[in-house]
Amino acid sequence: MSQATQQHLIKALAISATGMVCLTRISMALGEVFNGIVLLLGIILFYQMRKEIEIPEEVKGYVRAYLIFVLSTLPAALLGGDIPKGMHEFLQMWLWRFVVFLPVIAFIRKRKYLINMLTAYMAVFGVDCFVTLIQLVLHLGNNNRGWGLGGSSLGIASIMCMMMPIAFVILFDKSFEKRLKNVTAMALFCNWIALFCNKSRGSWLSNLVLVPAVSWEYVKYSKKILVAVVAFFMLSGVVFVSYEPYMQRFESITNVTTDRSNGDRIEAWKSCLHMVEDHPATGIGLGMWSREYVPHYWTPADTQKLPHAHSNYFHLMAETGLIGLAGLLYFTFYSIWHLFISWRKDRNPYDLMILASFIGYIVFFGQIEYTLDLTSGVRIMWFLQAVLFSLKFAKS
């Protein structure tokens, strides 16, 4: 294969990966098609360029940690009483949604491609957020909350936990191109609007922690950035104080009695503990929550009969037992520790954004929602992780 043909395939890979991430919340079917194209192009490129592939050691470590987590759930897939169901969940959740990561890491090395990919998704994300305002104003849906271009209100909330910290870093760091900064400024404004239109308390709390955390490195050296961050939070505070329902919703975060959104989660988590008591090693089986919860573990204290545990850690603990939980905790702590150490060493914006988006999606929001099973959110997370890792090592 000629060099020119390889470059055409790599460009097609960049376009396909971007198409997947931009369309996955609009149309799940189109997202699946583009995901398949990414896989196909990745296989072709691997066959043709296998001797040229160079993956940085820290990325290999990240992938190994993820593989350890994935393999820790395999016993639950095989021993849960329904092997076809378990293996379908295993392949769908951990491999099919991960498809975009390795091809982007392995083959897309041009900064121009990567910046264009990130810019395109940032623009679509801005539109996604702005749609929540339209939905709220027109009273669409049945819970007076905007949900964006597709999926659920919690789906876009989980993505905001990744994108807002990323947006602040892009705007504050001098290493990013102007066109990306311009699109990011628009997307951040729309994201800010969506915080109020979506009304996710988990997103509020996550960004309340992560935005100051990622901004601190820039605030220390720039009074203008300090003023911008303070103004952002002051303006947000004014909106909260001036509209009583927002204050009431924020204050309800600790209410586990009359607020059944909170209380039912607690009841589901208690049931997860009972599941582990009955099946300590491998859990009730990967993908078996919906079959086991209501018939055997549900209590009337859960007024909604929740379809999942609304928590990455509790849900996977129930389905995959202590083995799967140990794998998830290993992947979590490995990722956070190594990303933090790498950032402390180089002070580069990419490790900071990868770290913040991982914590926001997997850890913070993942404690009140089962984000590992949000198809679009997981694909977007792996796309962002891959693009940001690749930018760190990209050639000009």
Secondary structure per residue as TSV (DSSP state, phi and psi in degrees):
chain	resnum	aa	ss	phi	psi
A	1	M	-	360.0	131.8
A	2	S	-	-71.8	161.3
A	3	Q	H	-61.1	-39.0
A	4	A	H	-63.2	-41.7
A	5	T	H	-64.6	-40.9
A	6	Q	H	-59.2	-43.1
A	7	Q	H	-65.6	-36.6
A	8	H	H	-64.4	-40.9
A	9	L	H	-66.9	-38.9
A	10	I	H	-65.7	-40.8
A	11	K	H	-63.2	-41.1
A	12	A	H	-63.7	-37.2
A	13	L	H	-62.5	-44.8
A	14	A	H	-61.7	-42.3
A	15	I	H	-66.3	-42.4
A	16	S	H	-66.9	-43.2
A	17	A	H	-62.9	-40.2
A	18	T	H	-67.9	-40.9
A	19	G	H	-59.8	-41.4
A	20	M	H	-59.7	-50.5
A	21	V	H	-71.0	-30.7
A	22	C	H	-77.6	-27.6
A	23	L	H	-104.5	-11.1
A	24	T	T	-62.4	-30.8
A	25	R	T	-86.8	-18.4
A	26	I	T	-83.0	-44.6
A	27	S	-	-144.1	112.9
A	28	M	H	-61.2	-36.2
A	29	A	H	-63.9	-46.1
A	30	L	H	-64.2	-38.0
A	31	G	H	-59.6	-41.0
A	32	E	H	-63.9	-41.9
A	33	V	H	-61.9	-49.4
A	34	F	H	-65.7	-34.4
A	35	N	H	-62.7	-40.0
A	36	G	H	-64.6	-39.3
A	37	I	H	-65.1	-41.3
A	38	V	H	-58.6	-45.2
A	39	L	H	-61.6	-45.6
A	40	L	H	-61.9	-47.4
A	41	L	H	-64.7	-36.9
A	42	G	H	-62.2	-42.1
A	43	I	H	-64.7	-44.5
A	44	I	H	-61.7	-46.9
A	45	L	H	-66.1	-37.4
A	46	F	H	-62.1	-43.1
A	47	Y	H	-63.6	-40.6
A	48	Q	H	-81.7	-29.3
A	49	M	H	-120.4	19.3
A	50	R	T	-58.8	-28.1
A	51	K	T	-81.8	-11.0
A	52	E	T	-104.0	-7.1
A	53	I	-	-68.8	128.0
A	54	E	-	-131.1	107.6
A	55	I	-	-106.3	125.0
A	56	P	-	-55.5	147.1
A	57	E	H	-59.9	-37.8
A	58	E	H	-68.1	-30.6
A	59	V	H	-71.1	-39.1
A	60	K	H	-59.4	-40.8
A	61	G	H	-63.2	-40.9
A	62	Y	H	-61.7	-44.9
A	63	V	H	-67.0	-40.0
A	64	R	H	-61.4	-41.4
A	65	A	H	-63.5	-39.7
A	66	Y	H	-65.4	-40.9
A	67	L	H	-63.3	-39.5
A	68	I	H	-60.4	-43.9
A	69	F	H	-60.7	-48.2
A	70	V	H	-58.9	-45.8
A	71	L	H	-66.7	-26.6
A	72	S	H	-68.4	-18.9
A	73	T	T	-93.0	-9.1
A	74	L	H	-63.5	-42.6
A	75	P	H	-55.7	-38.0
A	76	A	H	-67.2	-32.7
A	77	A	H	-69.8	-34.1
A	78	L	H	-88.6	-25.9
A	79	L	H	-112.0	12.1
A	80	G	S	-83.6	1.4
A	81	G	S	95.7	-8.5
A	82	D	-	-145.8	85.7
A	83	I	H	-61.2	-44.2
A	84	P	H	-58.4	-43.4
A	85	K	H	-65.0	-45.6
A	86	G	H	-62.6	-43.9
A	87	M	H	-72.0	-32.3
A	88	H	H	-62.1	-46.0
A	89	E	H	-63.5	-42.3
A	90	F	H	-58.9	-50.8
A	91	L	I	-69.9	-39.1
A	92	Q	I	-68.7	-48.5
A	93	M	I	-74.9	-44.8
A	94	W	I	-98.5	-24.0
A	95	L	I	-110.6	-50.9
A	96	W	G	-63.2	-40.8
A	97	R	G	-78.0	-13.0
A	98	F	G	-90.2	-6.5
A	99	V	T	-50.4	-40.1
A	100	V	T	-69.2	-25.6
A	101	F	H	-65.0	-57.3
A	102	L	H	-65.7	-44.2
A	103	P	H	-60.5	-40.4
A	104	V	H	-64.1	-45.4
A	105	I	H	-62.4	-42.0
A	106	A	H	-78.4	-33.0
A	107	F	H	-121.7	-22.2
A	108	I	-	-96.4	104.7
A	109	R	-	-117.6	-8.9
A	110	K	B	-82.4	128.1
A	111	R	H	-60.6	-38.0
A	112	K	H	-57.6	-46.4
A	113	Y	H	-60.8	-46.8
A	114	L	H	-65.4	-41.7
A	115	I	H	-64.7	-40.6
A	116	N	H	-64.0	-39.1
A	117	M	H	-62.9	-46.0
A	118	L	H	-67.7	-38.6
A	119	T	H	-63.9	-43.2
A	120	A	H	-61.8	-46.3
A	121	Y	H	-67.9	-36.3
A	122	M	H	-59.4	-39.6
A	123	A	H	-65.2	-45.0
A	124	V	H	-65.2	-39.5
A	125	F	H	-62.0	-39.4
A	126	G	H	-60.2	-43.7
A	127	V	H	-63.7	-43.0
A	128	D	H	-53.4	-46.3
A	129	C	H	-68.7	-41.0
A	130	F	H	-65.1	-32.0
A	131	V	H	-60.2	-29.3
A	132	T	H	-61.1	-33.8
A	133	L	H	-66.4	-44.4
A	134	I	H	-60.8	-43.6
A	135	Q	H	-64.1	-37.5
A	136	L	H	-72.3	-43.3
A	137	V	H	-64.4	-39.1
A	138	L	T	-88.3	2.1
A	139	H	T	56.1	44.2
A	140	L	-	-81.4	158.3
A	141	G	S	79.0	-174.7
A	142	N	S	-123.7	8.6
A	143	N	S	-130.4	15.9
A	144	N	S	56.5	38.1
A	145	R	-	-136.6	136.7
A	146	G	-	-77.0	144.6
A	147	W	-	-124.2	-0.6
A	148	G	T	79.6	-147.7
A	149	L	T	-76.6	-15.1
A	150	G	S	176.0	167.5
A	151	G	S	79.3	-149.7
A	152	S	-	-107.8	169.9
A	153	S	H	-63.9	-32.3
A	154	L	H	-72.7	-24.7
A	155	G	H	-63.9	-51.6
A	156	I	H	-70.2	-30.3
A	157	A	H	-61.6	-41.2
A	158	S	H	-65.1	-36.6
A	159	I	H	-70.3	-35.8
A	160	M	H	-62.4	-28.9
A	161	C	H	-67.3	-24.0
A	162	M	H	-88.2	-44.3
A	163	M	H	-79.0	-32.8
A	164	M	H	-66.0	-47.1
A	165	P	H	-61.1	-39.3
A	166	I	H	-60.5	-43.1
A	167	A	H	-62.0	-42.1
A	168	F	H	-62.6	-41.7
A	169	V	H	-65.2	-43.7
A	170	I	H	-59.8	-42.5
A	171	L	H	-70.1	-33.3
A	172	F	H	-88.5	-26.6
A	173	D	-	-86.4	135.7
A	174	K	T	-76.7	-10.5
A	175	S	T	-81.0	-7.3
A	176	F	S	-95.5	148.4
A	177	E	-	-67.5	152.3
A	178	K	H	-62.7	-40.7
A	179	R	H	-62.3	-38.0
A	180	L	H	-67.5	-40.8
A	181	K	H	-61.6	-41.7
A	182	N	H	-62.9	-46.2
A	183	V	H	-66.5	-38.0
A	184	T	H	-65.0	-38.0
A	185	A	H	-60.6	-42.8
A	186	M	H	-64.3	-45.4
A	187	A	H	-64.3	-37.3
A	188	L	H	-65.3	-40.4
A	189	F	H	-61.5	-44.1
A	190	C	H	-66.7	-36.5
A	191	N	H	-61.6	-43.1
A	192	W	H	-60.2	-43.0
A	193	I	H	-60.9	-44.2
A	194	A	H	-66.1	-27.7
A	195	L	H	-57.1	-37.2
A	196	F	H	-86.7	-32.7
A	197	C	H	-78.4	-30.7
A	198	N	H	-82.5	-32.7
A	199	K	-	63.7	29.4
A	200	S	-	-82.7	117.9
A	201	R	H	-68.0	-33.6
A	202	G	H	-63.3	-40.6
A	203	S	H	-67.0	-39.7
A	204	W	H	-58.3	-50.1
A	205	L	H	-66.1	-43.3
A	206	S	H	-59.6	-47.5
A	207	N	H	-73.8	-27.2
A	208	L	H	-62.7	-29.6
A	209	V	H	-90.3	-47.9
A	210	L	H	-75.1	-36.8
A	211	V	H	-62.5	-49.6
A	212	P	H	-61.6	-34.8
A	213	A	H	-63.5	-47.2
A	214	V	H	-75.6	-24.3
A	215	S	H	-78.8	-22.6
A	216	W	H	-56.7	-41.0
A	217	E	H	-60.9	-29.0
A	218	Y	H	-94.3	-33.8
A	219	V	H	-60.9	-36.3
A	220	K	T	-58.3	-27.9
A	221	Y	T	-114.8	2.6
A	222	S	-	-145.7	118.2
A	223	K	H	-68.1	-33.1
A	224	K	H	-62.5	-42.4
A	225	I	H	-67.8	-39.3
A	226	L	H	-58.5	-45.8
A	227	V	H	-62.5	-40.8
A	228	A	H	-63.9	-44.0
A	229	V	H	-66.8	-44.4
A	230	V	H	-62.1	-42.6
A	231	A	H	-62.8	-39.7
A	232	F	H	-59.0	-47.9
A	233	F	H	-74.8	-32.7
A	234	M	H	-66.0	-43.7
A	235	L	H	-63.9	-41.4
A	236	S	H	-62.4	-40.8
A	237	G	H	-63.8	-38.5
A	238	V	H	-61.4	-42.7
A	239	V	H	-62.0	-43.9
A	240	F	H	-61.3	-48.9
A	241	V	H	-67.7	-33.1
A	242	S	H	-81.2	-10.7
A	243	Y	S	-127.5	105.1
A	244	E	H	-55.8	-40.1
A	245	P	H	-58.5	-32.0
A	246	Y	H	-67.2	-43.0
A	247	M	H	-63.1	-42.1
A	248	Q	H	-63.6	-40.1
A	249	R	H	-68.0	-39.9
A	250	F	H	-65.0	-42.0
A	251	E	H	-67.5	-21.4
A	252	S	G	-78.9	-1.6
A	253	I	G	-55.5	-37.9
A	254	T	G	-95.5	4.2
A	255	N	-	-84.2	110.2
A	256	V	-	-112.2	14.6
A	257	T	S	-108.7	-74.3
A	258	T	S	-77.4	-24.8
A	259	D	-	-85.6	100.9
A	260	R	H	-76.5	-16.7
A	261	S	H	-60.5	-38.9
A	262	N	H	-79.9	-49.8
A	263	G	H	-61.7	-40.3
A	264	D	H	-67.7	-32.9
A	265	R	H	-61.5	-45.1
A	266	I	H	-58.6	-42.7
A	267	E	H	-64.7	-39.5
A	268	A	H	-65.3	-38.6
A	269	W	H	-65.3	-37.4
A	270	K	H	-61.7	-40.5
A	271	S	H	-64.5	-34.6
A	272	C	H	-59.8	-40.6
A	273	L	H	-63.2	-38.8
A	274	H	H	-66.1	-37.4
A	275	M	H	-61.6	-41.9
A	276	V	H	-69.1	-35.1
A	277	E	H	-59.8	-38.2
A	278	D	H	-81.3	-30.3
A	279	H	S	-136.4	71.9
A	280	P	T	-66.9	-39.3
A	281	A	T	-78.0	-55.0
A	282	T	T	-118.5	8.0
A	283	G	T	71.9	-167.8
A	284	I	T	-81.1	-9.7
A	285	G	-	117.7	136.6
A	286	L	T	-62.4	125.4
A	287	G	T	82.0	9.2
A	288	M	-	-99.9	2.5
A	289	W	H	-55.2	-50.3
A	290	S	H	-63.1	-26.2
A	291	R	H	-82.3	-31.7
A	292	E	H	-97.7	-30.5
A	293	Y	I	-63.8	-61.5
A	294	V	I	-65.1	-45.2
A	295	P	I	-66.0	-32.3
A	296	H	I	-122.2	-22.9
A	297	Y	I	-127.3	-11.5
A	298	W	-	-70.3	143.8
A	299	T	-	-126.4	154.9
A	300	P	T	-59.3	-14.3
A	301	A	T	-63.4	-25.9
A	302	D	S	-87.9	99.6
A	303	T	T	-74.1	-14.3
A	304	Q	T	-105.5	-8.3
A	305	K	-	51.0	63.6
A	306	L	-	-53.8	140.7
A	307	P	S	-78.1	-15.4
A	308	H	S	-155.1	175.7
A	309	A	-	-81.8	-1.9
A	310	H	S	54.0	41.7
A	311	S	-	-168.0	127.4
A	312	N	H	-57.6	-45.6
A	313	Y	H	-76.1	-43.9
A	314	F	H	-69.8	-41.6
A	315	H	H	-64.5	-48.0
A	316	L	H	-70.3	-31.3
A	317	M	H	-60.2	-42.5
A	318	A	H	-67.7	-43.1
A	319	E	H	-81.8	-30.9
A	320	T	H	-118.7	2.7
A	321	G	H	71.0	-166.8
A	322	L	H	-69.1	-26.5
A	323	I	H	-66.3	-48.9
A	324	G	H	-65.9	-39.4
A	325	L	H	-62.3	-41.9
A	326	A	H	-61.3	-40.0
A	327	G	H	-63.9	-43.0
A	328	L	H	-66.2	-42.0
A	329	L	H	-65.0	-38.3
A	330	Y	H	-61.8	-48.6
A	331	F	H	-60.6	-41.5
A	332	T	H	-62.9	-53.7
A	333	F	H	-70.0	-37.3
A	334	Y	H	-59.0	-49.0
A	335	S	H	-62.3	-49.3
A	336	I	H	-63.1	-46.2
A	337	W	H	-64.7	-49.2
A	338	H	H	-70.3	-36.7
A	339	L	H	-65.7	-40.0
A	340	F	H	-65.9	-44.5
A	341	I	H	-62.0	-42.6
A	342	S	H	-63.7	-40.6
A	343	W	H	-66.8	-42.8
A	344	R	H	-60.4	-32.9
A	345	K	H	-73.8	-47.0
A	346	D	H	-106.1	-18.0
A	347	R	-	53.0	39.0
A	348	N	-	-92.3	151.5
A	349	P	H	-70.4	-21.3
A	350	Y	H	-72.2	-46.9
A	351	D	H	-60.3	-37.8
A	352	L	H	-63.9	-42.7
A	353	M	H	-70.9	-40.2
A	354	I	H	-62.0	-45.5
A	355	L	H	-61.7	-48.8
A	356	A	H	-64.5	-42.0
A	357	S	H	-68.6	-36.4
A	358	F	H	-63.9	-48.8
A	359	I	I	-62.7	-43.4
A	360	G	I	-62.0	-45.0
A	361	Y	I	-83.0	-49.3
A	362	I	I	-81.6	-43.9
A	363	V	I	-93.3	-61.5
A	364	F	I	-68.3	-63.5
A	365	F	G	-70.8	-26.8
A	366	G	G	-69.6	-8.9
A	367	Q	G	-86.3	-16.4
A	368	I	T	-119.8	3.7
A	369	E	S	-150.9	146.2
A	370	Y	-	-81.7	74.4
A	371	T	G	-71.1	-22.5
A	372	L	G	-68.4	-11.3
A	373	D	G	-115.0	15.9
A	374	L	-	-91.8	101.4
A	375	T	H	-51.9	-53.7
A	376	S	H	-64.5	-42.7
A	377	G	H	-62.5	-42.2
A	378	V	H	-65.4	-42.8
A	379	R	H	-62.3	-42.5
A	380	I	H	-63.8	-40.5
A	381	M	H	-60.9	-47.5
A	382	W	H	-67.0	-35.0
A	383	F	H	-61.3	-49.0
A	384	L	H	-62.6	-44.3
A	385	Q	H	-59.5	-44.8
A	386	A	H	-65.3	-46.0
A	387	V	H	-64.0	-42.4
A	388	L	H	-69.9	-40.8
A	389	F	H	-60.8	-44.4
A	390	S	H	-65.4	-37.1
A	391	L	H	-62.2	-35.4
A	392	K	H	-60.9	-36.2
A	393	F	H	-110.0	10.3
A	394	A	-	-67.4	151.1
A	395	K	B	-88.3	154.2
A	396	S	-	-66.0	360.0
